[in-house]
Amino acid sequence: MMSVAPRAVTSSVRDQELARLLQKAAGGDESAFAKVYDLTSPVVFGLAGRILRDRAAAEDVTIEVYLQAHRLAGAYDRERGSPLAWLLTLTRSRALDRLRAERRRWLLEEPLEASVLPSDVPGPADATEAALDRRRIQVALAALPAPQRELIELAYFGGLTQSEIAAQVALPLGTVKTRMRAGMMALRDALLPISSPVAKEPA
């Protein structure tokens, strides 16, 4: 699959450009959506490949993601994250769905072995709590300065190393490390209520 590397632009400018292109694509502008693909497909394909560990499957998922994004372009909400984070969220969902489908296929082929496997499917309470945590993380990410948010999104959603991120955004590695450290510290402070249990009063 041929792809065009994203331009070396600042995160805020890139986000504005992608949001503008998605808005035009929602109105039927196919050339605008083609530009969205050109600017983001290397990162989308990279994440799919890291999750699936299979190039052909990653290519399939990448195509599915952009078909879905094309249908949902009008529903994109800038308040819930950057365009790239939105696309990478779709990618993670599609790739994990494919992994689950492969697992179900294996379970059907190996019924005796499958019967003794423990279930790792979360219950309703776990799913609700996980959804709340995801929303808190989205809000905390959105509150970060754009330069920090972009790097953390590339690391978390894109699965890139700091060296790969530096090459992706055309910044010195030291700058990437400094921005990511500042962003992670801000996220830690914002999300502290999630990870720290409330201390109980002594009896």
Backbone as CSV, one residue per row, in Angstrom:
resi,resn,N_x,N_y,N_z,CA_x,CA_y,CA_z,C_x,C_y,C_z
1,MET,0.854,-1.187,0.000,0.000,0.000,0.000,0.890,1.236,0.000
2,MET,0.677,2.129,-0.959,1.483,3.330,-1.048,0.925,4.374,-0.107
3,SER,1.798,5.141,0.517,1.359,6.188,1.423,2.333,7.341,1.347
4,VAL,1.855,8.514,1.699,2.666,9.721,1.667,2.926,10.156,3.088
5,ALA,4.199,10.428,3.418,4.541,10.803,4.788,3.893,12.129,5.140
6,PRO,3.428,12.284,6.379,2.835,13.554,6.809,3.850,14.677,6.722
7,ARG,3.357,15.860,6.475,4.234,17.024,6.419,4.704,17.376,7.822
8,ALA,5.923,17.929,7.865,6.473,18.349,9.159,5.845,19.685,9.532
9,VAL,4.749,19.652,10.238,4.055,20.858,10.674,3.842,20.764,12.166
10,THR,3.568,21.880,12.790,3.281,21.856,14.212,1.972,21.142,14.440
11,SER,1.797,20.622,15.637,0.607,19.838,15.909,-0.661,20.651,15.783
12,SER,-0.650,21.905,16.265,-1.860,22.715,16.210,-2.257,23.020,14.773
13,VAL,-1.271,23.344,13.945,-1.553,23.621,12.540,-2.043,22.363,11.844
14,ARG,-1.394,21.228,12.148,-1.815,19.966,11.539,-3.238,19.606,11.945
15,ASP,-3.552,19.776,13.229,-4.897,19.467,13.698,-5.932,20.341,13.006
16,GLN,-5.630,21.625,12.880,-6.559,22.536,12.213,-6.750,22.147,10.747
17,GLU,-5.659,21.783,10.096,-5.736,21.396,8.692,-6.551,20.119,8.521
18,LEU,-6.297,19.124,9.367,-7.037,17.871,9.266,-8.516,18.078,9.578
19,ALA,-8.809,18.888,10.585,-10.213,19.157,10.925,-10.911,19.849,9.761
20,ARG,-10.217,20.785,9.127,-10.792,21.487,7.976,-11.046,20.515,6.819
21,LEU,-10.082,19.628,6.576,-10.229,18.660,5.492,-11.366,17.679,5.772
22,LEU,-11.501,17.255,7.036,-12.601,16.350,7.385,-13.954,17.030,7.183
23,GLN,-14.013,18.305,7.524,-15.263,19.041,7.329,-15.617,19.115,5.846
24,LYS,-14.611,19.359,5.007,-14.853,19.409,3.566,-15.228,18.031,3.035
25,ALA,-14.576,16.992,3.576,-14.892,15.627,3.147,-16.320,15.262,3.509
26,ALA,-16.770,15.735,4.667,-18.145,15.465,5.087,-19.138,16.087,4.120
27,GLY,-18.716,17.155,3.456,-19.571,17.812,2.477,-19.459,17.222,1.089
28,GLY,-18.667,16.145,0.955,-18.569,15.464,-0.331,-17.304,15.735,-1.118
29,ASP,-16.353,16.445,-0.531,-15.104,16.758,-1.234,-14.151,15.567,-1.129
30,GLU,-14.067,14.784,-2.204,-13.231,13.570,-2.183,-11.745,13.905,-2.154
31,SER,-11.355,14.997,-2.790,-9.935,15.358,-2.780,-9.477,15.726,-1.373
32,ALA,-10.379,16.318,-0.579,-10.036,16.650,0.803,-9.804,15.392,1.606
33,PHE,-10.646,14.383,1.392,-10.455,13.144,2.145,-9.170,12.432,1.705
34,ALA,-8.838,12.532,0.417,-7.586,11.943,-0.062,-6.388,12.576,0.644
35,LYS,-6.477,13.879,0.923,-5.393,14.550,1.647,-5.325,14.072,3.094
36,VAL,-6.498,13.828,3.696,-6.514,13.270,5.050,-5.775,11.936,5.056
37,TYR,-6.052,11.117,4.078,-5.380,9.808,3.971,-3.874,9.986,3.822
38,ASP,-3.468,10.872,2.923,-2.041,11.072,2.679,-1.309,11.534,3.942
39,LEU,-1.965,12.384,4.737,-1.317,12.953,5.912,-1.283,12.006,7.105
40,THR,-2.180,11.038,7.154,-2.319,10.222,8.370,-2.094,8.726,8.168
41,SER,-2.149,8.238,6.949,-2.117,6.785,6.738,-0.839,6.100,7.232
42,PRO,0.340,6.736,7.181,1.518,6.029,7.713,1.379,5.675,9.187
43,VAL,0.793,6.597,9.979,0.649,6.337,11.409,-0.463,5.316,11.650
44,VAL,-1.563,5.425,10.903,-2.666,4.464,11.033,-2.189,3.056,10.674
45,PHE,-1.503,2.927,9.566,-0.994,1.619,9.142,0.032,1.089,10.145
46,GLY,0.860,1.981,10.690,1.852,1.551,11.670,1.219,0.979,12.925
47,LEU,0.159,1.636,13.404,-0.521,1.126,14.590,-1.195,-0.216,14.301
48,ALA,-1.873,-0.325,13.166,-2.525,-1.591,12.805,-1.494,-2.711,12.729
49,GLY,-0.343,-2.409,12.163,0.709,-3.425,12.057,1.251,-3.845,13.404
50,ARG,1.389,-2.902,14.323,1.898,-3.238,15.659,0.918,-4.125,16.420
51,ILE,-0.372,-3.888,16.232,-1.374,-4.679,16.947,-1.526,-6.062,16.332
52,LEU,-1.567,-6.123,15.002,-1.897,-7.377,14.314,-0.675,-8.232,13.983
53,ARG,0.484,-7.616,13.864,1.711,-8.351,13.522,1.570,-9.097,12.194
54,ASP,0.801,-8.513,11.289,0.581,-9.142,9.990,0.337,-8.022,8.983
55,ARG,1.196,-7.912,7.984,1.116,-6.783,7.056,-0.187,-6.782,6.264
56,ALA,-0.576,-7.951,5.746,-1.800,-8.018,4.945,-3.016,-7.638,5.782
57,ALA,-3.073,-8.151,7.019,-4.193,-7.820,7.901,-4.184,-6.332,8.235
58,ALA,-2.993,-5.766,8.441,-2.889,-4.341,8.749,-3.363,-3.491,7.574
59,GLU,-3.048,-3.928,6.363,-3.512,-3.203,5.176,-5.036,-3.251,5.090
60,ASP,-5.613,-4.420,5.375,-7.079,-4.554,5.355,-7.723,-3.621,6.377
61,VAL,-7.164,-3.616,7.587,-7.721,-2.778,8.649,-7.587,-1.297,8.289
62,THR,-6.463,-0.919,7.704,-6.272,0.477,7.302,-7.340,0.910,6.304
63,ILE,-7.619,0.053,5.333,-8.677,0.359,4.372,-10.023,0.490,5.072
64,GLU,-10.306,-0.437,5.993,-11.577,-0.395,6.728,-11.698,0.886,7.550
65,VAL,-10.589,1.312,8.154,-10.607,2.524,8.974,-10.976,3.737,8.129
66,TYR,-10.366,3.846,6.948,-10.649,5.023,6.128,-12.030,4.963,5.487
67,LEU,-12.544,3.782,5.221,-13.931,3.668,4.771,-14.879,4.131,5.879
68,GLN,-14.582,3.710,7.112,-15.404,4.123,8.241,-15.282,5.629,8.482
69,ALA,-14.058,6.143,8.414,-13.835,7.569,8.624,-14.549,8.398,7.552
70,HIS,-14.576,7.886,6.336,-15.265,8.587,5.253,-16.757,8.692,5.556
71,ARG,-17.331,7.603,6.079,-18.758,7.612,6.410,-19.052,8.518,7.599
72,LEU,-18.105,8.582,8.552,-18.357,9.290,9.811,-17.713,10.667,9.870
73,ALA,-17.192,11.146,8.751,-16.468,12.425,8.772,-17.318,13.540,9.357
74,GLY,-18.596,13.543,9.057,-19.469,14.592,9.566,-19.719,14.504,11.055
75,ALA,-19.429,13.341,11.652,-19.669,13.143,13.084,-18.437,13.448,13.927
76,TYR,-17.302,13.755,13.285,-16.087,14.041,14.043,-16.294,15.278,14.912
77,ASP,-15.918,15.169,16.192,-16.088,16.246,17.171,-14.717,16.668,17.690
78,ARG,-14.289,17.868,17.382,-12.963,18.355,17.776,-12.823,18.446,19.291
79,GLU,-13.939,18.570,19.999,-13.877,18.676,21.453,-13.435,17.373,22.108
80,ARG,-13.540,16.261,21.382,-13.217,14.961,21.965,-11.826,14.458,21.583
81,GLY,-11.045,15.303,20.920,-9.694,14.903,20.582,-9.306,15.357,19.183
82,SER,-8.021,15.229,18.874,-7.523,15.651,17.572,-7.981,14.681,16.485
83,PRO,-7.967,15.111,15.209,-8.348,14.208,14.122,-7.490,12.939,14.086
84,LEU,-6.182,13.077,14.347,-5.323,11.905,14.311,-5.675,10.933,15.439
85,ALA,-5.942,11.468,16.634,-6.332,10.596,17.741,-7.637,9.874,17.422
86,TRP,-8.557,10.561,16.772,-9.831,9.944,16.363,-9.582,8.783,15.403
87,LEU,-8.737,9.016,14.411,-8.426,7.959,13.445,-7.714,6.781,14.116
88,LEU,-6.822,7.072,15.047,-6.101,6.002,15.721,-7.008,5.225,16.667
89,THR,-7.997,5.899,17.236,-8.979,5.195,18.057,-9.782,4.222,17.195
90,LEU,-10.188,4.670,16.004,-10.877,3.772,15.071,-9.983,2.597,14.704
91,THR,-8.699,2.864,14.525,-7.756,1.814,14.130,-7.619,0.768,15.224
92,ARG,-7.439,1.217,16.464,-7.327,0.268,17.579,-8.573,-0.600,17.678
93,SER,-9.732,0.029,17.528,-10.987,-0.715,17.633,-11.094,-1.768,16.530
94,ARG,-10.798,-1.373,15.297,-10.874,-2.299,14.172,-9.863,-3.443,14.313
95,ALA,-8.639,-3.093,14.701,-7.601,-4.111,14.817,-7.925,-5.098,15.936
96,LEU,-8.403,-4.594,17.068,-8.752,-5.490,18.175,-9.965,-6.352,17.826
97,ASP,-10.916,-5.791,17.078,-12.046,-6.594,16.611,-11.557,-7.750,15.740
98,ARG,-10.574,-7.463,14.906,-10.033,-8.515,14.038,-9.334,-9.592,14.853
99,LEU,-8.588,-9.173,15.875,-7.932,-10.152,16.739,-8.951,-11.028,17.456
100,ARG,-10.030,-10.390,17.946,-11.072,-11.167,18.628,-11.750,-12.140,17.670
101,ALA,-11.949,-11.708,16.419,-12.564,-12.594,15.433,-11.661,-13.794,15.155
102,GLU,-10.357,-13.551,15.084,-9.409,-14.645,14.865,-9.436,-15.606,16.050
103,ARG,-9.559,-15.049,17.253,-9.596,-15.905,18.434,-10.866,-16.756,18.455
104,ARG,-12.009,-16.120,18.093,-13.257,-16.885,18.049,-13.166,-18.014,17.032
105,ARG,-12.526,-17.734,15.902,-12.372,-18.765,14.879,-11.542,-19.925,15.433
106,TRP,-10.491,-19.585,16.164,-9.650,-20.640,16.745,-10.429,-21.446,17.776
107,LEU,-11.245,-20.764,18.587,-12.034,-21.459,19.598,-13.027,-22.423,18.956
108,LEU,-13.598,-22.025,17.832,-14.533,-22.911,17.137,-13.824,-24.123,16.558
109,GLU,-12.575,-23.918,16.143,-11.815,-25.029,15.574,-11.276,-25.958,16.653
110,GLU,-11.108,-25.443,17.878,-10.556,-26.234,18.979,-11.521,-26.213,20.165
111,PRO,-12.701,-26.805,20.035,-13.722,-26.693,21.098,-13.306,-27.306,22.418
112,LEU,-12.563,-28.411,22.405,-12.195,-29.057,23.665,-11.216,-28.188,24.445
113,GLU,-10.241,-27.640,23.734,-9.281,-26.784,24.406,-9.956,-25.497,24.882
114,ALA,-10.860,-24.978,24.054,-11.514,-23.712,24.400,-12.337,-23.841,25.667
115,SER,-12.870,-25.033,25.928,-13.759,-25.187,27.071,-13.055,-24.996,28.401
116,VAL,-11.733,-25.128,28.409,-11.022,-24.973,29.678,-10.320,-23.630,29.794
117,LEU,-10.484,-22.767,28.780,-9.835,-21.477,28.833,-10.631,-20.524,29.718
118,PRO,-9.979,-19.776,30.606,-10.699,-18.800,31.421,-11.171,-17.647,30.554
119,SER,-12.286,-17.045,30.916,-12.820,-15.918,30.159,-12.139,-14.640,30.606
120,ASP,-11.728,-13.810,29.618,-11.163,-12.508,29.955,-12.092,-11.386,29.526
121,VAL,-13.357,-11.710,29.271,-14.331,-10.699,28.881,-14.785,-9.940,30.131
122,PRO,-14.640,-8.609,30.158,-15.034,-7.862,31.357,-16.534,-7.885,31.568
123,GLY,-16.938,-7.844,32.838,-18.350,-7.779,33.160,-18.885,-6.373,32.964
124,PRO,-20.205,-6.181,33.134,-20.809,-4.857,32.932,-20.194,-3.772,33.805
125,ALA,-19.930,-4.092,35.064,-19.355,-3.082,35.962,-17.956,-2.681,35.504
126,ASP,-17.148,-3.687,35.092,-15.796,-3.391,34.614,-15.844,-2.528,33.362
127,ALA,-16.759,-2.859,32.452,-16.869,-2.116,31.198,-17.277,-0.667,31.455
128,THR,-18.187,-0.456,32.396,-18.634,0.905,32.719,-17.490,1.721,33.310
129,GLU,-16.760,1.125,34.242,-15.635,1.826,34.861,-14.556,2.134,33.835
130,ALA,-14.290,1.190,32.930,-13.286,1.415,31.890,-13.703,2.557,30.973
131,ALA,-14.998,2.621,30.638,-15.494,3.699,29.781,-15.326,5.053,30.457
132,LEU,-15.605,5.111,31.766,-15.429,6.355,32.513,-13.966,6.771,32.542
133,ASP,-13.076,5.793,32.753,-11.647,6.097,32.774,-11.183,6.614,31.421
134,ARG,-11.679,6.001,30.329,-11.293,6.460,28.996,-11.732,7.900,28.776
135,ARG,-12.936,8.220,29.236,-13.433,9.593,29.065,-12.583,10.568,29.865
136,ARG,-12.193,10.185,31.097,-11.335,11.067,31.906,-9.995,11.295,31.205
137,ILE,-9.455,10.236,30.617,-8.177,10.355,29.913,-8.321,11.264,28.700
138,GLN,-9.430,11.130,27.957,-9.666,11.994,26.802,-9.730,13.461,27.220
139,VAL,-10.419,13.737,28.315,-10.543,15.109,28.801,-9.179,15.641,29.232
140,ALA,-8.417,14.807,29.936,-7.092,15.231,30.396,-6.157,15.485,29.217
141,LEU,-6.215,14.630,28.205,-5.391,14.829,27.012,-5.763,16.122,26.294
142,ALA,-7.063,16.367,26.158,-7.527,17.559,25.451,-7.072,18.839,26.148
143,ALA,-6.841,18.758,27.467,-6.439,19.938,28.235,-4.948,20.239,28.108
144,LEU,-4.169,19.304,27.577,-2.734,19.527,27.439,-2.447,20.518,26.318
145,PRO,-1.329,21.231,26.407,-0.891,22.050,25.266,-0.719,21.166,24.031
146,ALA,-1.068,21.689,22.871,-1.048,20.888,21.640,0.295,20.201,21.376
147,PRO,1.453,20.877,21.569,2.725,20.196,21.288,2.950,18.958,22.160
148,GLN,2.505,19.013,23.423,2.646,17.854,24.311,1.639,16.765,23.942
149,ARG,0.409,17.194,23.659,-0.659,16.233,23.350,-0.318,15.410,22.112
150,GLU,0.203,16.053,21.092,0.522,15.328,19.853,1.515,14.196,20.120
151,LEU,2.556,14.486,20.888,3.602,13.485,21.117,3.060,12.309,21.930
152,ILE,2.247,12.608,22.926,1.685,11.541,23.754,0.705,10.692,22.944
153,GLU,-0.076,11.329,22.072,-0.993,10.572,21.217,-0.226,9.649,20.277
154,LEU,0.877,10.134,19.722,1.672,9.297,18.831,2.271,8.111,19.585
155,ALA,2.648,8.336,20.844,3.210,7.248,21.638,2.133,6.256,22.054
156,TYR,0.994,6.759,22.550,-0.040,5.882,23.094,-0.871,5.228,21.996
157,PHE,-1.414,6.060,21.093,-2.268,5.527,20.046,-1.458,4.920,18.899
158,GLY,-0.323,5.567,18.587,0.462,5.087,17.454,1.501,4.056,17.807
159,GLY,1.803,3.897,19.096,2.783,2.901,19.507,4.201,3.226,19.078
160,LEU,4.500,4.517,18.856,5.834,4.900,18.393,6.790,5.103,19.560
161,THR,8.063,4.824,19.317,9.091,5.130,20.300,9.402,6.622,20.233
162,GLN,10.156,7.113,21.222,10.500,8.537,21.213,11.346,8.886,19.995
163,SER,12.236,7.996,19.592,13.056,8.251,18.397,12.190,8.305,17.145
164,GLU,11.218,7.406,17.047,10.312,7.399,15.894,9.445,8.649,15.873
165,ILE,9.016,9.088,17.064,8.211,10.305,17.147,9.031,11.505,16.689
166,ALA,10.289,11.568,17.124,11.155,12.686,16.735,11.277,12.765,15.215
167,ALA,11.435,11.607,14.578,11.514,11.594,13.119,10.180,11.970,12.484
168,GLN,9.089,11.520,13.088,7.747,11.766,12.549,7.404,13.256,12.535
169,VAL,7.757,13.967,13.620,7.360,15.377,13.741,8.511,16.333,13.463
170,ALA,9.667,15.787,13.063,10.830,16.608,12.704,11.275,17.513,13.843
171,LEU,11.457,16.900,15.025,11.944,17.622,16.196,13.158,16.903,16.764
172,PRO,14.052,17.613,17.452,15.167,16.944,18.125,14.648,15.973,19.187
173,LEU,15.364,14.869,19.365,14.943,13.865,20.336,14.845,14.462,21.738
174,GLY,15.769,15.338,22.091,15.731,15.963,23.415,14.464,16.783,23.627
175,THR,14.029,17.475,22.597,12.788,18.255,22.688,11.590,17.346,22.894
176,VAL,11.580,16.225,22.149,10.491,15.255,22.280,10.437,14.718,23.707
177,LYS,11.593,14.345,24.257,11.633,13.794,25.610,11.146,14.816,26.642
178,THR,11.580,16.078,26.484,11.185,17.118,27.434,9.683,17.359,27.392
179,ARG,9.126,17.464,26.179,7.683,17.720,26.039,6.862,16.540,26.555
180,MET,7.310,15.327,26.247,6.569,14.159,26.697,6.603,14.051,28.218
181,ARG,7.758,14.342,28.818,7.860,14.268,30.281,6.929,15.286,30.928
182,ALA,6.902,16.508,30.388,6.016,17.537,30.940,4.553,17.132,30.772
183,GLY,4.218,16.590,29.605,2.846,16.164,29.361,2.424,15.019,30.257
184,MET,3.318,14.053,30.450,2.991,12.904,31.294,2.830,13.321,32.749
185,MET,3.633,14.283,33.200,3.491,14.762,34.575,2.143,15.460,34.760
186,ALA,1.733,16.243,33.741,0.439,16.912,33.820,-0.701,15.900,33.806
187,LEU,-0.574,14.873,32.973,-1.585,13.822,32.935,-1.657,13.080,34.263
188,ARG,-0.480,12.797,34.845,-0.446,12.092,36.129,-1.209,12.874,37.184
189,ASP,-0.977,14.190,37.217,-1.667,15.013,38.206,-3.171,15.052,37.944
190,ALA,-3.551,15.122,36.653,-4.978,15.201,36.313,-5.703,13.896,36.591
191,LEU,-4.991,12.768,36.430,-5.620,11.453,36.563,-5.349,10.804,37.904
192,LEU,-4.733,11.536,38.824,-4.388,10.961,40.128,-5.582,10.342,40.839
193,PRO,-6.790,10.934,40.786,-7.941,10.305,41.459,-8.283,8.930,40.909
194,ILE,-7.925,8.642,39.654,-8.224,7.326,39.076,-7.325,6.258,39.663
195,SER,-6.027,6.595,39.769,-5.056,5.560,40.148,-4.808,5.472,41.641
196,SER,-5.211,6.491,42.415,-4.938,6.485,43.847,-6.210,6.203,44.623
197,PRO,-6.287,5.084,45.350,-7.480,4.800,46.150,-7.609,5.780,47.291
198,VAL,-8.833,6.050,47.672,-9.067,6.969,48.783,-8.687,6.279,50.086
199,ALA,-7.864,6.975,50.872,-7.426,6.387,52.136,-8.585,6.315,53.111
200,LYS,-8.666,5.232,53.847,-9.734,5.053,54.820,-9.363,5.682,56.149
201,GLU,-10.364,6.243,56.830,-10.130,6.805,58.143,-9.843,5.658,59.136
202,PRO,-8.892,5.867,60.033,-8.598,4.813,61.006,-9.795,4.595,61.917
203,ALA,-10.028,3.354,62.320,-11.174,3.016,63.192,-10.947,3.571,64.579
